[in-house]
């Protein structure tokens, strides 16, 4: 059997009313398009969860990591945050981050659907996960239960896990809540 698991996370915390402080690059330079300190903490927590085996069977280590290309299509206002969020995990696993352009989620979904097996982690911009990426992945066969129609703007702490037993079969979906940082929620989106 050729099983495929797709783990979808949102980028880490960004500057806003809830998380004060400037966005900072990995070198500590201020950048409004980068993660805040708590976002970098979450990036480290994801690296531990997915990169060490400590997460058990629910949180396997990925073979591939996809993130929004920070250079991407300027009309889509690409962000650095998804790539920054998975950089520590990619480094821990010795993987290269596969950059894909925000706004071309259908191409990303086709690429993922073309895989026969493995574990894929996708870190994307929350507004486009539920409204664009998931419909492109599922096509007309949206799975029952567990699939949020939209990713809540305040949720940085959830994992959407999709499993497919064989190519051509439908996806099974679960929301997971590892509660890695203080204040994380265990409630579905």
N, C-alpha and C positions, 0 to 999 in steps of 0.2 A: 504494500500500500504506500502511496506517495502522499504524505500529509504536508499541508502548508499552514503555518501559523503566522498571522499578521498582528503585531502589537502596535497600536496607535496611541501616541501621547501628544499632548500640546506642549509647546515651548514653555520654558520656565518663566517665572514672574518678571514683570516689566515695570517701568516707572508709571505709577498712576496714583490715585487717591488712597488706595488700599496699601500699596507698597512704596512708601516714600524713599527718596534717595535717587541719585542719578543712575542711569544705565552705565555699566562699566564693561569695557572690553576685557579679555582674559589677561591683558597686561596692566589693567587698572586705569586705563584712560577713559575719561567720560565720553559716552556716546549714547544719545537718546534712543538709538535702535538696538541697544544691547540689553542684557539682563541686569537686574538689580542684584544686590548681594544675596538676597533670598533665592533668586533664580539660579545663581551659581551654586548655592547650597543644594537646590533641587537637582541640578545637573550632576553633582557628585553623588547624591542619593540614588538617582537612576543608574549611574555607573556601578554602584555597589549592588543594587537590586538585580540588574540584568547581567552584570559582568562577573559575578563571583559564584553563582550557583546558590547563594543564600535565599533566593526567592522561591526555590523549589520548582515544582512542575508548572505552576501557574505563570511563572515569570522566567521563561527560558532565555538563554543568551542568543542574540540574533546572529545570523550568518551575513546579513545585509542590513545596512542602516541608511535610510533615505531622509533627507531634510530639504527644506526650501533653499534654493540657490540664492544666497544673499545678493548676487549681482543680477540675477534674473531679469524679468521684464519690468522696466522702470514704470510702466503704466499701472502695474499691480502693486507698487510700493513694497518691494520685497524687504524682508527683515532679516537681521543677523541672528535673532533669538533662537529659531529652531536649530540652526547649525551649532550655535554655542551650547545649547542644551544637551546635544548628543556628542560633543567633542570629547568630554572625559570618558564616556563609554567606548567610543571608537578607539581612543588611545589605549584603554585598558585591554580591549580585545584585539588590538592590532589590525583594525579594519579601516578602510577608507570610507568616508561619508560620500554617498551617492547623491549629488545635488540635482534637484529637479526644479523646474520653473513653476512658481506659484501662478495659477491661471491655466496650467496645463495638466490639471488633475486627471483628466480622462486618459492622457498618455501614461501617466504614472500608474493608474489603475489597470490599464491594459498590460503594462510591463509586469506588474505584480500578478495579475490573473494568468499570465503566461508562464509563471514559475510552476514547476511540478511539485516541489517540496522545499522544506527548510523553514527557517524562522526569519521573518522580516520585521524590523522596527521602523515605523514612520513617525517623524516628528514634524508637525505641520502647524499652520496658523489656525486657531480655533474656529473662526468664522467660516472657513472653507471645509472643515472636516465633515460635519453633518450635512451641510447643504450641497457640497460638490463632490468631495472625494468618496464618501460612502456610497452615494447613488451610482457613481461611476464604477466602483468595485462590485457592487451587488447586481447592477443591471435591474431587470424587472423583478427579480426574485429577492426582495428585501426580507431578511430573516425576521422571524417573530421575536418580540421581547428583547430587551437589553440594548437596542440600538437607539441612541439619542437622535432626535431630528435635528437638534442643534447642540453645540458644545457650549455650556454656560461660560460666560465671560469671566467669572470669578473662580473657575475650576482649573487648577494647574496640577491636580493631584490624582487624576483618574487614568486608568489604562483601559482602552477598548481592545479586547482580545477577540480575534476572528480566527476560526479554525475551519479548514476544508479538508475532507478526507482524500479526495481525488479531484483532479481538474474536471470541470464540468459539473461537479456536484455543488449543492448550495452551501453557503457559509453558515456556521453556528457562531453566535455572538454572545459575549459576556462582558459586563463592566466589572473591573477589578479596582479595589481601593486599598493600596498597600499602606496608607497612613505613615509615610516616611518622615514628615516634618510636623512640628506642633501646629495645631489648627487644621490639619487635613481632615477631610470628611470621609465617612464610610457610607454615605447616602448616594443612591443613583442620580444621574443627571436627568 
